[in-house]
Amino acid sequence: MNRTRLMFIGVLALVLGAFASLLAYRTLQQRTGANQGDMQDVVVATADLPVGARVQDKDVRTVRFPADAIPQGIFHFSKNVIGRGVILPIGRGEFFISDKNLASDKAGSGLTSTIPQGMRAVSVRVSDISSVGGFVTPGTRVDVLMTGNPGGSAEPQTITVLKNVAVLANGMNLDRSVLRSESQNAPVITLAVSPDDAAKLALATSQGRIQLALRNPMDTSQSDVAAIGMHSLYQKTGMPAPAVRPKVKPVIVTQAPAPPPTVEVIKGDKRDVTKVDE
């Protein structure tokens, strides 16, 4: 009697276990089918791509990705990515995002693809000192200073020509992924400026010596900076003030009053002179 009851309990447990397993399998299958229905094809990079590179066939592949985790501006087809220029470094497995890390269609590659809409790329000649020891690298921001003699004066002045300007290239290097602790010495720095600032920068380079001042990327202030001359530089170090010529008082020349008119009367050998009153 006890043996029959134990066998019955065992068979019942097997049946219940099989039913539970079947129910769990169907539930998982339904969830998997639902998830597969929400998956979409997304184009990602197969290798690290630097700034200015042109995307080629070998640089892209298509993967399945959950639709609710896909960012805006991604591409679903490789043909929409191939041939475009990279404007921000793209790592392996990262999305291609329009107007974020990828230039617009037909914008080309290289330096031209990194120029923002409505801006101009202008290059200035620098030295190791004027480029902050080579630490002015692509992606950094600088102020542009000029030292010259305004109006042909003998006293030089330094003025801030442009403020918070983006650096596009250091020489021929467009790579922004280089560590900021690594200097990149080049004789030319290319800046992204507006058309008006491009004309101002061209005039400044012809009028004096250009110096770049590296900015903190979080500092976006545009406060005006006064021009600095020799007198402002030395006024706290005891430099004698420029000599001031004493004012000369005008000399007023007065003429003596003219003598009153006279009448001369001659009688024989006598001569008489008489003054005539006015």
C-alpha positions as YAML, in Angstrom:
chain: A
units: angstrom
residues:
- id: 1
  name: MET
  ca: [0.00, 0.00, 0.00]
- id: 2
  name: ASN
  ca: [2.76, 2.46, 0.91]
- id: 3
  name: ARG
  ca: [4.75, 1.40, -2.18]
- id: 4
  name: THR
  ca: [1.80, 2.08, -4.50]
- id: 5
  name: ARG
  ca: [1.25, 5.49, -2.91]
- id: 6
  name: LEU
  ca: [4.91, 6.42, -3.36]
- id: 7
  name: MET
  ca: [4.82, 5.42, -7.04]
- id: 8
  name: PHE
  ca: [1.69, 7.49, -7.56]
- id: 9
  name: ILE
  ca: [3.29, 10.53, -5.93]
- id: 10
  name: GLY
  ca: [6.42, 10.07, -8.09]
- id: 11
  name: VAL
  ca: [4.43, 9.88, -11.33]
- id: 12
  name: LEU
  ca: [2.39, 12.92, -10.33]
- id: 13
  name: ALA
  ca: [5.58, 14.88, -9.62]
- id: 14
  name: LEU
  ca: [7.00, 13.94, -13.03]
- id: 15
  name: VAL
  ca: [3.82, 15.06, -14.77]
- id: 16
  name: LEU
  ca: [3.73, 18.35, -12.89]
- id: 17
  name: GLY
  ca: [7.44, 18.95, -13.63]
- id: 18
  name: ALA
  ca: [6.98, 18.27, -17.33]
- id: 19
  name: PHE
  ca: [3.99, 20.61, -17.44]
- id: 20
  name: ALA
  ca: [5.93, 23.38, -15.68]
- id: 21
  name: SER
  ca: [8.89, 22.92, -18.04]
- id: 22
  name: LEU
  ca: [6.64, 23.08, -21.07]
- id: 23
  name: LEU
  ca: [4.95, 26.22, -19.76]
- id: 24
  name: ALA
  ca: [8.31, 27.90, -19.08]
- id: 25
  name: TYR
  ca: [9.60, 26.93, -22.53]
- id: 26
  name: ARG
  ca: [6.60, 28.44, -24.27]
- id: 27
  name: THR
  ca: [6.87, 31.64, -22.21]
- id: 28
  name: LEU
  ca: [10.54, 32.05, -23.07]
- id: 29
  name: GLN
  ca: [9.84, 31.29, -26.71]
- id: 30
  name: GLN
  ca: [7.14, 33.95, -26.82]
- id: 31
  name: ARG
  ca: [9.44, 36.54, -25.19]
- id: 32
  name: THR
  ca: [12.27, 35.68, -27.53]
- id: 33
  name: GLY
  ca: [10.00, 36.01, -30.53]
- id: 34
  name: ALA
  ca: [8.81, 39.39, -29.26]
- id: 35
  name: ASN
  ca: [12.37, 40.60, -28.72]
- id: 36
  name: GLN
  ca: [13.36, 39.44, -32.18]
- id: 37
  name: GLY
  ca: [10.50, 41.42, -33.56]
- id: 38
  name: ASP
  ca: [11.88, 44.61, -31.87]
- id: 39
  name: MET
  ca: [15.42, 44.14, -33.22]
- id: 40
  name: GLN
  ca: [16.72, 46.32, -36.04]
- id: 41
  name: ASP
  ca: [19.77, 46.36, -38.31]
- id: 42
  name: VAL
  ca: [22.32, 48.99, -37.28]
- id: 43
  name: VAL
  ca: [25.61, 49.96, -38.96]
- id: 44
  name: VAL
  ca: [28.67, 50.05, -36.66]
- id: 45
  name: ALA
  ca: [32.40, 50.50, -37.18]
- id: 46
  name: THR
  ca: [34.66, 47.46, -37.50]
- id: 47
  name: ALA
  ca: [37.82, 49.40, -36.50]
- id: 48
  name: ASP
  ca: [38.94, 52.66, -34.92]
- id: 49
  name: LEU
  ca: [38.48, 55.55, -37.38]
- id: 50
  name: PRO
  ca: [40.37, 58.85, -36.89]
- id: 51
  name: VAL
  ca: [39.11, 62.33, -37.73]
- id: 52
  name: GLY
  ca: [39.24, 63.10, -41.46]
- id: 53
  name: ALA
  ca: [39.13, 59.44, -42.59]
- id: 54
  name: ARG
  ca: [36.83, 58.37, -45.40]
- id: 55
  name: VAL
  ca: [34.61, 55.41, -44.46]
- id: 56
  name: GLN
  ca: [35.20, 52.38, -46.68]
- id: 57
  name: ASP
  ca: [33.50, 49.02, -47.12]
- id: 58
  name: LYS
  ca: [35.88, 47.27, -44.73]
- id: 59
  name: ASP
  ca: [35.14, 49.82, -42.00]
- id: 60
  name: VAL
  ca: [31.46, 48.93, -41.54]
- id: 61
  name: ARG
  ca: [29.26, 45.98, -40.64]
- id: 62
  name: THR
  ca: [25.60, 45.49, -39.77]
- id: 63
  name: VAL
  ca: [24.45, 44.11, -36.41]
- id: 64
  name: ARG
  ca: [21.06, 43.44, -34.79]
- id: 65
  name: PHE
  ca: [20.24, 45.80, -31.96]
- id: 66
  name: PRO
  ca: [17.17, 46.41, -29.73]
- id: 67
  name: ALA
  ca: [15.05, 49.14, -31.24]
- id: 68
  name: ASP
  ca: [14.42, 50.89, -27.91]
- id: 69
  name: ALA
  ca: [18.19, 51.27, -27.29]
- id: 70
  name: ILE
  ca: [19.10, 52.81, -30.65]
- id: 71
  name: PRO
  ca: [20.06, 56.54, -30.55]
- id: 72
  name: GLN
  ca: [18.70, 59.11, -32.98]
- id: 73
  name: GLY
  ca: [20.53, 59.62, -36.26]
- id: 74
  name: ILE
  ca: [21.93, 56.08, -36.69]
- id: 75
  name: PHE
  ca: [22.18, 54.33, -40.05]
- id: 76
  name: HIS
  ca: [20.46, 51.07, -41.00]
- id: 77
  name: PHE
  ca: [22.23, 50.51, -44.32]
- id: 78
  name: SER
  ca: [25.95, 50.45, -45.08]
- id: 79
  name: LYS
  ca: [25.49, 52.27, -48.38]
- id: 80
  name: ASN
  ca: [24.45, 55.41, -46.48]
- id: 81
  name: VAL
  ca: [27.75, 55.48, -44.56]
- id: 82
  name: ILE
  ca: [30.39, 54.48, -47.09]
- id: 83
  name: GLY
  ca: [32.24, 57.44, -48.60]
- id: 84
  name: ARG
  ca: [31.49, 59.93, -45.83]
- id: 85
  name: GLY
  ca: [34.13, 61.71, -43.78]
- id: 86
  name: VAL
  ca: [34.70, 61.22, -40.04]
- id: 87
  name: ILE
  ca: [34.49, 64.44, -37.99]
- id: 88
  name: LEU
  ca: [34.95, 62.88, -34.53]
- id: 89
  name: PRO
  ca: [36.97, 59.77, -33.58]
- id: 90
  name: ILE
  ca: [34.87, 56.60, -33.91]
- id: 91
  name: GLY
  ca: [35.84, 53.50, -31.93]
- id: 92
  name: ARG
  ca: [35.38, 49.89, -32.93]
- id: 93
  name: GLY
  ca: [31.76, 48.80, -32.48]
- id: 94
  name: GLU
  ca: [30.42, 52.37, -32.16]
- id: 95
  name: PHE
  ca: [27.45, 53.72, -34.10]
- id: 96
  name: PHE
  ca: [27.75, 56.02, -37.08]
- id: 97
  name: ILE
  ca: [25.60, 59.03, -36.19]
- id: 98
  name: SER
  ca: [24.68, 61.71, -38.72]
- id: 99
  name: ASP
  ca: [26.07, 65.21, -37.96]
- id: 100
  name: LYS
  ca: [27.65, 63.88, -34.75]
- id: 101
  name: ASN
  ca: [30.67, 61.85, -35.73]
- id: 102
  name: LEU
  ca: [30.02, 61.65, -39.47]
- id: 103
  name: ALA
  ca: [30.05, 64.46, -42.05]
- id: 104
  name: SER
  ca: [27.04, 65.15, -44.19]
- id: 105
  name: ASP
  ca: [26.61, 63.47, -47.53]
- id: 106
  name: LYS
  ca: [28.95, 64.80, -50.29]
- id: 107
  name: ALA
  ca: [30.88, 66.88, -47.73]
- id: 108
  name: GLY
  ca: [34.01, 64.89, -48.49]
- id: 109
  name: SER
  ca: [36.71, 63.80, -46.07]
- id: 110
  name: GLY
  ca: [39.85, 65.32, -44.60]
- id: 111
  name: LEU
  ca: [39.95, 68.89, -43.33]
- id: 112
  name: THR
  ca: [36.96, 70.09, -45.33]
- id: 113
  name: SER
  ca: [34.62, 67.66, -43.59]
- id: 114
  name: THR
  ca: [35.60, 69.01, -40.15]
- id: 115
  name: ILE
  ca: [34.70, 72.64, -40.92]
- id: 116
  name: PRO
  ca: [31.38, 73.51, -39.21]
- id: 117
  name: GLN
  ca: [28.57, 74.88, -41.34]
- id: 118
  name: GLY
  ca: [28.97, 78.63, -41.90]
- id: 119
  name: MET
  ca: [32.58, 78.69, -40.66]
- id: 120
  name: ARG
  ca: [35.95, 79.04, -42.40]
- id: 121
  name: ALA
  ca: [39.30, 77.32, -41.86]
- id: 122
  name: VAL
  ca: [42.19, 79.80, -41.56]
- id: 123
  name: SER
  ca: [45.81, 78.86, -40.89]
- id: 124
  name: VAL
  ca: [48.30, 80.97, -38.92]
- id: 125
  name: ARG
  ca: [52.06, 80.52, -38.75]
- id: 126
  name: VAL
  ca: [53.34, 79.81, -35.23]
- id: 127
  name: SER
  ca: [56.48, 78.78, -33.37]
- id: 128
  name: ASP
  ca: [57.01, 76.45, -30.44]
- id: 129
  name: ILE
  ca: [56.49, 79.39, -28.09]
- id: 130
  name: SER
  ca: [53.50, 81.00, -29.79]
- id: 131
  name: SER
  ca: [51.74, 77.60, -30.02]
- id: 132
  name: VAL
  ca: [52.14, 76.98, -26.26]
- id: 133
  name: GLY
  ca: [54.97, 74.50, -26.66]
- id: 134
  name: GLY
  ca: [53.06, 72.35, -29.14]
- id: 135
  name: PHE
  ca: [50.09, 71.70, -26.83]
- id: 136
  name: VAL
  ca: [47.67, 73.47, -29.18]
- id: 137
  name: THR
  ca: [46.23, 70.28, -30.69]
- id: 138
  name: PRO
  ca: [43.09, 69.57, -32.75]
- id: 139
  name: GLY
  ca: [39.98, 69.94, -30.62]
- id: 140
  name: THR
  ca: [41.46, 72.48, -28.19]
- id: 141
  name: ARG
  ca: [40.32, 76.11, -27.98]
- id: 142
  name: VAL
  ca: [42.50, 79.20, -27.95]
- id: 143
  name: ASP
  ca: [42.54, 82.99, -27.84]
- id: 144
  name: VAL
  ca: [44.44, 84.80, -30.59]
- id: 145
  name: LEU
  ca: [46.69, 87.68, -29.46]
- id: 146
  name: MET
  ca: [48.53, 90.18, -31.64]
- id: 147
  name: THR
  ca: [51.46, 92.44, -30.75]
- id: 148
  name: GLY
  ca: [52.11, 95.43, -33.00]
- id: 149
  name: ASN
  ca: [52.53, 99.18, -33.22]
- id: 150
  name: PRO
  ca: [49.13, 100.79, -33.78]
- id: 151
  name: GLY
  ca: [49.20, 103.73, -36.17]
- id: 152
  name: GLY
  ca: [52.97, 103.54, -36.52]
- id: 153
  name: SER
  ca: [53.50, 104.59, -32.90]
- id: 154
  name: ALA
  ca: [56.79, 103.87, -31.16]
- id: 155
  name: GLU
  ca: [55.11, 102.08, -28.24]
- id: 156
  name: PRO
  ca: [53.99, 98.47, -29.06]
- id: 157
  name: GLN
  ca: [50.65, 97.13, -27.81]
- id: 158
  name: THR
  ca: [49.15, 93.65, -27.41]
- id: 159
  name: ILE
  ca: [45.46, 93.12, -28.11]
- id: 160
  name: THR
  ca: [43.15, 90.08, -28.06]
- id: 161
  name: VAL
  ca: [41.97, 89.66, -31.64]
- id: 162
  name: LEU
  ca: [39.77, 86.53, -31.24]
- id: 163
  name: LYS
  ca: [38.48, 84.59, -28.23]
- id: 164
  name: ASN
  ca: [37.52, 80.93, -27.71]
- id: 165
  name: VAL
  ca: [38.45, 79.74, -31.20]
- id: 166
  name: ALA
  ca: [38.37, 76.00, -32.07]
- id: 167
  name: VAL
  ca: [41.55, 74.38, -33.42]
- id: 168
  name: LEU
  ca: [40.92, 72.15, -36.45]
- id: 169
  name: ALA
  ca: [44.43, 70.95, -37.24]
- id: 170
  name: ASN
  ca: [48.01, 71.05, -36.02]
- id: 171
  name: GLY
  ca: [50.05, 71.06, -39.21]
- id: 172
  name: MET
  ca: [48.52, 68.22, -41.24]
- id: 173
  name: ASN
  ca: [47.28, 66.35, -38.17]
- id: 174
  name: LEU
  ca: [43.50, 66.24, -37.63]
- id: 175
  name: ASP
  ca: [43.49, 63.51, -34.97]
- id: 176
  name: ARG
  ca: [41.75, 64.61, -31.77]
- id: 177
  name: SER
  ca: [42.32, 61.30, -30.01]
- id: 178
  name: VAL
  ca: [45.95, 62.15, -29.19]
- id: 179
  name: LEU
  ca: [46.45, 62.58, -25.48]
- id: 180
  name: ARG
  ca: [46.53, 66.22, -24.44]
- id: 181
  name: SER
  ca: [49.77, 65.51, -22.54]
- id: 182
  name: GLU
  ca: [51.53, 64.86, -25.86]
- id: 183
  name: SER
  ca: [52.82, 67.95, -27.67]
- id: 184
  name: GLN
  ca: [52.56, 68.28, -31.45]
- id: 185
  name: ASN
  ca: [54.95, 70.83, -32.88]
- id: 186
  name: ALA
  ca: [54.03, 72.19, -36.30]
- id: 187
  name: PRO
  ca: [54.71, 75.51, -38.04]
- id: 188
  name: VAL
  ca: [51.03, 76.06, -38.89]
- id: 189
  name: ILE
  ca: [47.83, 75.92, -36.82]
- id: 190
  name: THR
  ca: [44.42, 75.86, -38.56]
- id: 191
  name: LEU
  ca: [41.51, 77.54, -36.78]
- id: 192
  name: ALA
  ca: [37.72, 77.49, -37.36]
- id: 193
  name: VAL
  ca: [36.43, 81.06, -37.49]
- id: 194
  name: SER
  ca: [33.49, 82.99, -38.89]
- id: 195
  name: PRO
  ca: [33.90, 84.86, -42.20]
- id: 196
  name: ASP
  ca: [34.23, 88.20, -40.35]
- id: 197
  name: ASP
  ca: [36.82, 86.78, -37.96]
- id: 198
  name: ALA
  ca: [38.69, 85.30, -40.91]
- id: 199
  name: ALA
  ca: [39.16, 88.78, -42.36]
- id: 200
  name: LYS
  ca: [40.16, 90.13, -38.95]
- id: 201
  name: LEU
  ca: [42.70, 87.34, -38.47]
- id: 202
  name: ALA
  ca: [44.20, 87.93, -41.93]
- id: 203
  name: LEU
  ca: [44.68, 91.60, -41.11]
- id: 204
  name: ALA
  ca: [46.20, 90.81, -37.72]
- id: 205
  name: THR
  ca: [48.80, 88.47, -39.22]
- id: 206
  name: SER
  ca: [49.91, 91.23, -41.59]
- id: 207
  name: GLN
  ca: [50.13, 93.89, -38.89]
- id: 208
  name: GLY
  ca: [52.03, 92.17, -36.10]
- id: 209
  name: ARG
  ca: [53.15, 88.99, -34.37]
- id: 210
  name: ILE
  ca: [50.54, 86.32, -33.53]
- id: 211
  name: GLN
  ca: [50.47, 84.47, -30.19]
- id: 212
  name: LEU
  ca: [48.01, 81.72, -29.20]
- id: 213
  name: ALA
  ca: [46.72, 81.41, -25.64]
- id: 214
  name: LEU
  ca: [45.41, 77.94, -24.72]
- id: 215
  name: ARG
  ca: [42.04, 77.87, -22.92]
- id: 216
  name: ASN
  ca: [40.42, 75.46, -20.52]
- id: 217
  name: PRO
  ca: [37.70, 73.65, -22.54]
- id: 218
  name: MET
  ca: [35.15, 74.47, -19.83]
- id: 219
  name: ASP
  ca: [35.95, 78.21, -19.98]
- id: 220
  name: THR
  ca: [33.69, 79.79, -22.59]
- id: 221
  name: SER
  ca: [33.77, 83.39, -21.34]
- id: 222
  name: GLN
  ca: [33.85, 86.15, -23.95]
- id: 223
  name: SER
  ca: [34.72, 89.09, -21.69]
- id: 224
  name: ASP
  ca: [36.55, 92.00, -23.31]
- id: 225
  name: VAL
  ca: [40.27, 92.36, -22.64]
- id: 226
  name: ALA
  ca: [41.86, 95.81, -22.75]
- id: 227
  name: ALA
  ca: [44.91, 96.48, -24.90]
- id: 228
  name: ILE
  ca: [48.21, 96.36, -23.01]
- id: 229
  name: GLY
  ca: [50.99, 98.85, -23.76]
- id: 230
  name: MET
  ca: [54.48, 99.41, -22.37]
- id: 231
  name: HIS
  ca: [53.24, 101.94, -19.85]
- id: 232
  name: SER
  ca: [50.64, 99.47, -18.48]
- id: 233
  name: LEU
  ca: [53.29, 96.75, -18.28]
- id: 234
  name: TYR
  ca: [55.82, 98.77, -16.28]
- id: 235
  name: GLN
  ca: [53.60, 101.03, -14.20]
- id: 236
  name: LYS
  ca: [54.01, 98.81, -11.11]
- id: 237
  name: THR
  ca: [57.75, 98.21, -11.42]
- id: 238
  name: GLY
  ca: [59.04, 101.73, -10.96]
- id: 239
  name: MET
  ca: [59.50, 102.60, -14.61]
- id: 240
  name: PRO
  ca: [59.70, 106.38, -14.89]
- id: 241
  name: ALA
  ca: [56.71, 107.99, -16.45]
- id: 242
  name: PRO
  ca: [57.26, 109.41, -19.90]
- id: 243
  name: ALA
  ca: [58.69, 112.91, -19.85]
- id: 244
  name: VAL
  ca: [56.12, 115.65, -20.13]
- id: 245
  name: ARG
  ca: [57.15, 118.83, -21.82]
- id: 246
  name: PRO
  ca: [56.42, 121.92, -19.72]
- id: 247
  name: LYS
  ca: [53.79, 124.19, -21.08]
- id: 248
  name: VAL
  ca: [55.21, 127.44, -22.43]
- id: 249
  name: LYS
  ca: [53.11, 130.49, -21.70]
- id: 250
  name: PRO
  ca: [52.61, 132.70, -24.72]
- id: 251
  name: VAL
  ca: [54.50, 135.99, -24.59]
- id: 252
  name: ILE
  ca: [52.31, 138.98, -25.26]
- id: 253
  name: VAL
  ca: [54.26, 141.80, -26.94]
- id: 254
  name: THR
  ca: [52.80, 145.26, -26.32]
- id: 255
  name: GLN
  ca: [53.74, 148.26, -28.37]
- id: 256
  name: ALA
  ca: [54.52, 151.60, -26.76]
- id: 257
  name: PRO
  ca: [51.93, 154.28, -27.43]
- id: 258
  name: ALA
  ca: [52.76, 156.50, -30.39]
- id: 259
  name: PRO
  ca: [53.94, 160.03, -29.49]
- id: 260
  name: PRO
  ca: [51.35, 162.77, -29.86]
- id: 261
  name: PRO
  ca: [51.47, 164.78, -33.09]
- id: 262
  name: THR
  ca: [53.47, 168.03, -33.08]
- id: 263
  name: VAL
  ca: [53.48, 171.27, -35.07]
- id: 264
  name: GLU
  ca: [56.80, 172.94, -35.89]
- id: 265
  name: VAL
  ca: [56.78, 176.70, -36.47]
- id: 266
  name: ILE
  ca: [59.88, 178.44, -37.87]
- id: 267
  name: LYS
  ca: [60.20, 182.24, -37.65]
- id: 268
  name: GLY
  ca: [63.44, 183.47, -39.01]
- id: 269
  name: ASP
  ca: [66.15, 181.82, -37.05]
- id: 270
  name: LYS
  ca: [63.76, 180.66, -34.35]
- id: 271
  name: ARG
  ca: [62.20, 177.18, -34.28]
- id: 272
  name: ASP
  ca: [59.17, 176.41, -32.14]
- id: 273
  name: VAL
  ca: [57.67, 172.90, -31.72]
- id: 274
  name: THR
  ca: [54.17, 172.66, -30.25]
- id: 275
  name: LYS
  ca: [52.32, 169.42, -29.23]
- id: 276
  name: VAL
  ca: [48.80, 169.04, -30.55]
- id: 277
  name: ASP
  ca: [46.24, 167.55, -28.15]
- id: 278
  name: GLU
  ca: [44.01, 164.73, -29.47]
...
